[in-house]
Every structure is written in structure tokens, then in C-alpha cells.
Amino acid sequence: MDFWKMNGAGNDFLILDMRGQDIPQARYGVIARSLCERRLSIGADGILLVLPPEEDGDFRMRYFNADGSEGMCGNGVRCICRYGYEVGLAGETQRVETAAGLVTGRRIDARTYRVRLNDPTAVELHRSVTVDGRRYDCAYIELGVPHAVLFMPHLQETPPEALLPLARALRSHPEFPRGANVNFYEIIGKDQFFLRTFERGVEDFTYACGTGTGSTALTLALCGLTGTSVDAEMRGGTLHVDVEPDGGTAKNIFLTGPAAVVAKGTLTEEAFQIAGSASPMTRQ
């Protein structure tokens, strides 16, 4: 099977075209765990599977995190939009069916894509969360994925490893029954913020998170801390977000940024390194 390796501002993925493949859906999570294992296999934050549409989209996407859990990914959608355009599944506008609903993308140039993220299904700007006796004021946003958003002073100067204990505690906190991606932000200029996101499923800080960027931009806009057109700086680069507030939520959130093709290749049986198990590509 052929694969593409792509990244969106450092959030890296493997794209596999599953159309016509005789592989049980129950194996998708195992495939993700195998291929995303860095050093032993190709390595990635997750895999993006291309499938035939079930409704009126150009194609369907399923996203699996590195731990095999299924989810949603804004940066991943942007990358798969470029894939769909380049292999002829869609034109300049891409309609992608996802687990969170239909996402529409648009090609800006050869390496830049703009996607309309899913509408928020939950927006709570102030939720008190206690960790080790200290209270934190978080926003809670569901944007295809549950997100906790909180201010962290001196974030740019703080090593990510120093935030890991707090990030892990918040990620699985009882206040977030489904778990949550944890977004630490710091405003660094007019309509600019710096962001670090700890992603569930990866269980670590990633270089970027599309839905986390959208959730943070929505939080800051609704709180009046920034305007509605903002730049988010992350370890992997810059993403631009346009938010259209609608009362206490938003009717449109657009995410613009890079979608880079890193490599194209063919998987071998040796790419799968789960000890003691058959290849995840094998029907069982």
C-alpha cells in the first residue's frame, strides 16, 4: 500500500487511501499504533484514512491518533484537502466527510489551504478546575474534539516538559468526562497569541493543533481579548484563524495554514513493529 507523509505546521500524519482495500475497520486503530511508532516505524501524530463518501462529500476521512483512538483533527483535514485536490478527488474546493460532520476546504495556493472547522457544540468560557490544590480558570470548547483552554504566563520561555504534569492532570480531569486536549496560551501582540497543545491520543505536546487553535481563538474573541482575525504561533509555525462570533458561540471558524508533503512511499510488512502480532494489514 502506498502512503503520503504530510504535516500541517508540524502536526504530522500518514495518509492511506483505503478505497478498494480489503482491510477490516476493526484493524484501523492497530494500523495507527503500528505506523505512528517513531523509530520502529514511519512515525506520526496520527493517520488519515481516505474512504468513499457516504453522503454528498467528495470523499470521507477517518482520523486515528497515534494510540489507535479515533478522533478529529483540523490540521489533518487541511492536509487531506491537499491530498484530495492533488489526486483528483476534489477541485479547488474540497468537501470532506468527517466524524464531526462535513468540513469544507479551499486551496489558497500549492501549499496553503483554508478549512471551515465544525461548529462548536459546547462553549463554556469559565470552568473552575482544581489540580493539586490550585484552582485554574479554563474555557471548555467542543470543536469536534473537547478542548480545555487556559492562560499560562511566560509560556514561550517555559519548557514544555515543565508543563507536562499539569497538562496530563487536566487532560484526564473529572471536569472533562471525555478527556480534553489542553491548550496553554499567552497573548504576545495585537491579535497574536502563542499556543502549546497537549493532545489526547498522542499524550504529549504536539507541534500544532488545528482544533485547539480554533478553540483558543474562539475563546479569546468571545472574551474580548483579541479581535476575530488572529495569528497563532506554535512550535510548528503559524496558523491564521478567522472567527465569526454568534452570541456566545460562533457560526464560522476558518483555519488557514500550510499543508506540506514530506514524502511519498510504499509500506512494507516491516513497517509494522507490534511485537508478537500479525501485520495489521492482514484480514482477521
RODO-2510 file (C-alpha; in nm, 4 decimals, decimal comma):
residues 284
     n   res          X          Y          Z
     1     m     0,0000     0,0000     0,0000
     2     d     0,1244     0,3479    -0,0856
     3     f     0,1316     0,6309     0,1681
     4     w     0,1883     1,0053     0,1838
     5     k     0,3649     1,1672     0,4786
     6     m     0,2354     1,5210     0,5384
     7     n     0,2453     1,7846     0,8074
     8     g     0,0365     2,0884     0,8885
     9     a     0,2522     2,3326     1,0864
    10     g     0,4435     2,0388     1,2333
    11     n     0,1395     1,8235     1,3149
    12     d     0,2430     1,5165     1,1113
    13     f     0,0289     1,2485     0,9521
    14     l     0,0332     0,9449     0,7292
    15     i    -0,2310     0,9396     0,4581
    16     l    -0,3553     0,5989     0,3421
    17     d    -0,6070     0,5578     0,0615
    18     m    -0,8376     0,2794     0,1814
    19     r    -1,0683     0,2851    -0,1192
    20     g    -1,0792    -0,0656    -0,2594
    21     q    -0,8662    -0,2094     0,0223
    22     d    -0,9925    -0,5295     0,1824
    23     i    -0,8958    -0,4375     0,5386
    24     p    -1,1409    -0,4708     0,8319
    25     q    -1,2319    -0,1431     1,0004
    26     a    -1,1519    -0,3066     1,3340
    27     r    -0,7852    -0,3047     1,2295
    28     y    -0,7626     0,0692     1,1671
    29     g    -0,6609     0,1523     1,5228
    30     v    -0,3925    -0,1183     1,5201
    31     i    -0,2588     0,0184     1,1925
    32     a    -0,2341     0,3629     1,3516
    33     r    -0,0464     0,2345     1,6565
    34     s     0,1963     0,0427     1,4365
    35     l     0,2756     0,3067     1,1777
    36     c     0,2861     0,6010     1,4210
    37     e     0,5503     0,4394     1,6418
    38     r     0,8517     0,6649     1,5904
    39     r     1,1868     0,4926     1,5380
    40     l     1,0267     0,1477     1,4990
    41     s     0,8092     0,2551     1,2067
    42     i     0,7453     0,5695     0,9995
    43     g     0,6175     0,7779     1,2903
    44     a     0,3387     1,0368     1,3052
    45     d     0,0869     1,2051     1,5334
    46     g    -0,1883     1,0086     1,3583
    47     i    -0,3137     0,8536     1,0349
    48     l    -0,5668     0,9952     0,7886
    49     l    -0,7684     0,7357     0,6011
    50     v    -0,9301     0,8238     0,2679
    51     l    -1,2625     0,6450     0,2115
    52     p    -1,5515     0,6713    -0,0351
    53     p    -1,8142     0,9326     0,0566
    54     e    -2,1329     0,8204     0,2274
    55     e    -2,3305     1,1388     0,1631
    56     d    -2,2586     1,4360    -0,0660
    57     g    -1,8902     1,4925     0,0141
    58     d    -1,6063     1,4469    -0,2323
    59     f    -1,4579     1,1805    -0,0045
    60     r    -1,4622     1,0679     0,3577
    61     m    -1,1868     1,0958     0,6162
    62     r    -1,1298     0,8915     0,9298
    63     y    -0,8593     1,0053     1,1672
    64     f    -0,6844     0,7838     1,4206
    65     n    -0,4440     0,9137     1,6840
    66     a    -0,1079     0,7526     1,7480
    67     d    -0,2580     0,5467     2,0318
    68     g    -0,5218     0,3993     1,7981
    69     s    -0,8152     0,6056     1,9247
    70     e    -1,0389     0,7711     1,6662
    71     g    -1,0832     1,1463     1,6681
    72     m    -1,0934     1,4649     1,4642
    73     c    -0,8059     1,6891     1,3548
    74     g    -0,8191     2,0356     1,1981
    75     n    -0,4622     2,0263     1,0695
    76     g    -0,5282     1,6785     0,9364
    77     v    -0,8304     1,7974     0,7397
    78     r    -0,6201     2,0699     0,5806
    79     c    -0,3622     1,8109     0,4744
    80     i    -0,6196     1,5689     0,3386
    81     c    -0,7774     1,8537     0,1420
    82     r    -0,4469     1,8968    -0,0408
    83     y    -0,4297     1,5216    -0,0982
    84     g    -0,7840     1,5196    -0,2377
    85     y    -0,7029     1,8047    -0,4729
    86     e    -0,3743     1,6612    -0,5955
    87     v    -0,5055     1,3105    -0,6676
    88     g    -0,8217     1,4408    -0,8348
    89     l    -1,0838     1,3575    -0,5710
    90     a    -1,1859     1,7235    -0,5458
    91     g    -1,1336     2,0571    -0,7156
    92     e    -1,0270     2,3949    -0,5751
    93     t    -1,2960     2,3468    -0,3084
    94     q    -1,2972     2,0223    -0,1126
    95     r    -1,5917     1,8728     0,0760
    96     v    -1,4674     1,6224     0,3315
    97     e    -1,6946     1,3995     0,5380
    98     t    -1,5542     1,3595     0,8904
    99     a    -1,6651     1,2052     1,2171
   100     a    -1,7677     1,5551     1,3276
   101     g    -1,9599     1,6381     1,0093
   102     l    -1,8867     1,7863     0,6689
   103     v    -1,5787     2,0096     0,6520
   104     t    -1,5207     2,2381     0,3553
   105     g    -1,1691     2,3254     0,2426
   106     r    -1,0300     2,5649    -0,0151
   107     r    -0,6960     2,5705    -0,1926
   108     i    -0,5205     2,9053    -0,1438
   109     d    -0,2000     2,8096    -0,3223
   110     a     0,0127     2,4989    -0,3762
   111     r     0,0994     2,4628    -0,0066
   112     t    -0,1704     2,6597     0,1744
   113     y    -0,5265     2,5517     0,2461
   114     r    -0,8181     2,7081     0,4335
   115     v    -1,0804     2,4931     0,6054
   116     r    -1,4038     2,5763     0,7768
   117     l    -1,3955     2,3907     1,1072
   118     n    -1,7020     2,2250     1,2518
   119     d    -1,9433     2,4393     1,4503
   120     p    -1,8797     2,4324     1,8263
   121     t    -2,1162     2,2004     2,0115
   122     a    -2,0199     2,3312     2,3558
   123     v    -1,8822     2,6693     2,4634
   124     e    -1,8175     2,7393     2,8313
   125     l    -1,5825     3,0291     2,8907
   126     h    -1,5273     2,9768     3,2623
   127     r    -1,4927     2,6382     3,4242
   128     s    -1,3072     2,6090     3,7533
   129     v    -1,0683     2,3128     3,7705
   130     t    -0,8557     2,2221     4,0724
   131     v    -0,5239     2,0404     4,0372
   132     d    -0,3039     1,9693     4,3412
   133     g    -0,4966     2,2222     4,5473
   134     r    -0,4611     2,5034     4,2937
   135     r    -0,7605     2,6367     4,1040
   136     y    -0,7376     2,7099     3,7307
   137     d    -0,9899     2,9036     3,5266
   138     c    -1,0365     2,7200     3,1962
   139     a    -1,2608     2,7593     2,8987
   140     y    -1,4189     2,4394     2,7716
   141     i    -1,4846     2,4158     2,3973
   142     e    -1,6031     2,1210     2,1906
   143     l    -1,4921     2,1686     1,8305
   144     g    -1,5075     1,8139     1,7005
   145     v    -1,2720     1,7400     1,9914
   146     p    -1,3085     1,8548     2,3560
   147     h    -1,0642     2,1301     2,4497
   148     a    -0,9570     2,2994     2,7703
   149     v    -0,8132     2,6479     2,7123
   150     l    -0,6211     2,8372     2,9809
   151     f    -0,3812     3,1274     3,0150
   152     m    -0,0223     3,0489     3,1081
   153     p     0,2130     3,3427     3,1777
   154     h     0,5658     3,3304     3,0313
   155     l     0,4591     3,0404     2,8120
   156     q     0,7185     3,0992     2,5419
   157     e     1,0016     3,0800     2,7958
   158     t     0,8598     2,7788     2,9810
   159     p     0,9999     2,4403     2,8684
   160     p     0,7175     2,2091     2,7582
   161     e     0,8345     1,9377     2,9965
   162     a     0,7711     2,1731     3,2896
   163     l     0,4027     2,1825     3,1928
   164     l     0,3614     1,8082     3,1409
   165     p     0,2344     1,7211     3,4933
   166     l    -0,0359     1,9891     3,4763
   167     a    -0,1239     1,9029     3,1170
   168     r    -0,1666     1,5341     3,1998
   169     a    -0,3771     1,6114     3,5052
   170     l    -0,6075     1,8418     3,3079
   171     r    -0,6299     1,6053     3,0110
   172     s    -0,7952     1,3397     3,2316
   173     h    -0,9600     1,5657     3,4887
   174     p    -1,3086     1,4639     3,6115
   175     e    -1,4347     1,8053     3,4976
   176     f    -1,3779     1,6781     3,1430
   177     p    -1,5595     1,3422     3,1263
   178     r    -1,4489     1,2747     2,7667
   179     g    -1,0949     1,3862     2,8357
   180     a    -0,9667     1,7013     2,6688
   181     n    -0,6860     1,8440     2,4656
   182     v    -0,5167     2,1050     2,6842
   183     n    -0,4311     2,4404     2,5265
   184     f    -0,1993     2,6801     2,7107
   185     y    -0,1934     3,0271     2,5577
   186     e    -0,0166     3,3605     2,6031
   187     i    -0,1071     3,6795     2,4148
   188     i     0,2108     3,8114     2,2519
   189     g     0,0833     4,1023     2,0436
   190     k    -0,2202     4,2600     1,8860
   191     d    -0,4327     3,9703     1,7614
   192     q    -0,1453     3,7295     1,8181
   193     f    -0,1082     3,4508     2,0688
   194     f     0,1406     3,1753     2,1413
   195     l    -0,0007     2,8266     2,1938
   196     r     0,1100     2,4890     2,3248
   197     t    -0,1358     2,1993     2,2969
   198     f    -0,1218     1,8678     2,4801
   199     e    -0,3237     1,6253     2,2689
   200     r    -0,5127     1,3257     2,3986
   201     g    -0,4398     1,0219     2,1834
   202     v    -0,0856     1,1456     2,1271
   203     e    -0,0451     1,2003     2,5037
   204     d     0,2150     1,4696     2,4585
   205     f     0,2584     1,8217     2,3287
   206     t     0,2376     1,8377     1,9513
   207     y     0,3924     2,0971     1,7230
   208     a     0,0453     2,2316     1,6383
   209     c    -0,3235     2,1519     1,6819
   210     g    -0,5831     2,2883     1,4395
   211     t    -0,8955     2,2427     1,6504
   212     g    -0,7005     2,3621     1,9539
   213     t    -0,6016     2,6768     1,7672
   214     g    -0,9640     2,7328     1,6642
   215     s    -1,0894     2,6732     2,0188
   216     t    -0,8369     2,9167     2,1644
   217     a    -0,9102     3,1834     1,9022
   218     l    -1,2840     3,1474     1,9738
   219     t    -1,2256     3,1786     2,3487
   220     l    -1,0131     3,4925     2,3135
   221     a    -1,2557     3,6566     2,0694
   222     l    -1,5596     3,5893     2,2883
   223     c    -1,3749     3,7208     2,5952
   224     g    -1,2746     4,0374     2,4103
   225     l    -0,9035     3,9664     2,4491
   226     t    -0,8349     3,9689     2,0744
   227     g    -1,0149     4,0533     1,7544
   228     t    -1,1786     3,7976     1,5296
   229     s    -0,8871     3,7584     1,2860
   230     v    -0,5799     3,6285     1,4672
   231     d    -0,2443     3,4580     1,4207
   232     a    -0,1423     3,1674     1,6413
   233     e     0,2276     3,0971     1,6855
   234     m     0,3264     2,7423     1,7744
   235     r     0,6391     2,5336     1,7701
   236     g     0,5479     2,4128     1,4203
   237     g     0,4779     2,7547     1,2711
   238     t     0,1883     2,9965     1,2283
   239     l    -0,1810     2,9314     1,1726
   240     h    -0,4356     3,2011     1,0938
   241     v    -0,7903     3,1878     1,2341
   242     d    -1,0969     3,3898     1,1392
   243     v    -1,3881     3,3691     1,3818
   244     e    -1,7436     3,4913     1,3240
   245     p    -1,8978     3,5196     1,6726
   246     d    -2,2680     3,4460     1,7051
   247     g    -2,3882     3,5335     2,0535
   248     g    -2,1972     3,3137     2,2967
   249     t    -2,0639     3,0850     2,0222
   250     a    -1,9560     3,1132     1,6569
   251     k    -2,1229     3,0353     1,3276
   252     n    -1,7987     3,0125     1,1311
   253     i    -1,4390     2,9341     1,2276
   254     f    -1,1869     2,9267     0,9441
   255     l    -0,8357     2,7833     0,9814
   256     t    -0,5665     2,8736     0,7278
   257     g    -0,2159     2,7347     0,7143
   258     p     0,0393     2,5122     0,5466
   259     a    -0,0166     2,1573     0,4240
   260     a     0,3246     2,0173     0,3342
   261     v     0,4004     1,6911     0,1545
   262     v     0,7099     1,5409     0,3168
   263     a     0,7369     1,2055     0,1415
   264     k     0,5543     0,9500    -0,0679
   265     g     0,6305     0,5801    -0,0455
   266     t     0,5186     0,2203    -0,0149
   267     l     0,4570     0,0359     0,3110
   268     t     0,6332    -0,2926     0,3735
   269     e     0,5478    -0,5643     0,6251
   270     e     0,8469    -0,4467     0,8271
   271     a     0,6778    -0,1106     0,8839
   272     f     0,4588    -0,2879     1,1391
   273     q     0,6530    -0,3493     1,4558
   274     i     0,3953    -0,4531     1,7171
   275     a     0,5734    -0,7425     1,8814
   276     g     0,4042    -1,0798     1,8694
   277     s     0,1190    -0,9770     1,6387
   278     a     0,0377    -1,0291     1,2740
   279     s     0,0535    -0,7392     1,0331
   280     p    -0,2368    -0,5009     1,0997
   281     m    -0,2988    -0,5026     0,7246
   282     t    -0,3948    -0,8704     0,7399
   283     r    -0,7620    -0,9601     0,7500
   284     q    -0,8521    -1,1352     1,0778
***
